[in-house]
């Protein structure tokens, strides 16, 4: 909580974001008035019949019913981690276990927010923990300010590039050559 | 100056042997006067290549040294490889991509001066720029054309100026060991752009490498003109459509 997922969706979406926020009753974790209780939703239109749909889902365990709905259908996930949290690397690894299928197929990017507030862990620290967890995968890890268009576009484009390259390099040559 | 100099004075860096005369033209104090006859080709200045070489040497042989770089029109740039930090009044948005004349001096650290220095900026962003603007689009001399390279970790792209092609090539290097020629072919980019990217990643220490067996090198056709079918780019894919939509 407090990583900036609602802001991230608002920054990327071309439409007014549908948000379901409620009063925050957990001020110890994040000192803000409201928090996402179901999801945020935004869109980027690519053509008459094609949209990139953006869903922001809450991170607290009690909302895991939302995770199961999306994790089987999503193409990719940007995991926003609050760098100012008590154990951001532990949180990251716990989430990646939950979203293992997406993780395995290259559909995950880790984006550390609030690195201006807390400079550590560094992106290298996150990458080292990820490498220890899955030495065969090189997961992109960026710092990001969810309010900034250019940074959120870089995050989204990298996610798409990573998914496409994963499918290219994982595909058996014989199957693709026909 | 920053402590005891390990060189005899503020010297311009010498071009690396592997590039020999190619890199010496137009370079004060170089071998242009005694080398082969000129060919009529305008040879670019040495630019950031000497800085890249000096920094790479310190990366390979760590020592308590700093590198001072003097670029005309700018205050000195100070780099501490050991601390992964640099100090420069010039913001990187104003990075001089092709300076006419660059002086590089490696000096021992002065403990008193180090103690009074403010915390430096993270070196990765500077190494990214130096790597992309050195070696004239050729491979850095410590890299090998036939070696295959793969990322150890991604660069922090939100903090680095980059192109969509660089992003795609980075994603490729995240999944597979690739020689630079094959990387360029797979990404359908100018081979010089692939070499610049690999140079930058090498300088940022983001790469691991594999060397092919000598027999494989001898058998490698050059250049690679047609990537393996499964490495053909998906130019019409979602990445392309999203890039067009976002105006990147």
Interface residues (C-beta under 8 A of the other chain):
Chain A: X44 X45 X46 X47 X50 X52 X106 X111 X123 X124 X127 X128 X131 X138 X139 X140 X141 X142 X143 X144 X150 X151 X153 X154 X155 X156 X157 X158 X160 X161 X162 X163 X164 X165 X166 X168 X169 X170 X171 X172 X173 X176 X177
Chain B: X150 X151 X152 X153 X154 X156 X157 X158 X159 X162 X164 X167 X168 X170 X171 X172 X174 X175 X176 X228 X229 X230 X231 X232 X233 X234 X237 X238 X239 X241 X242 X243 X245 X246 X248
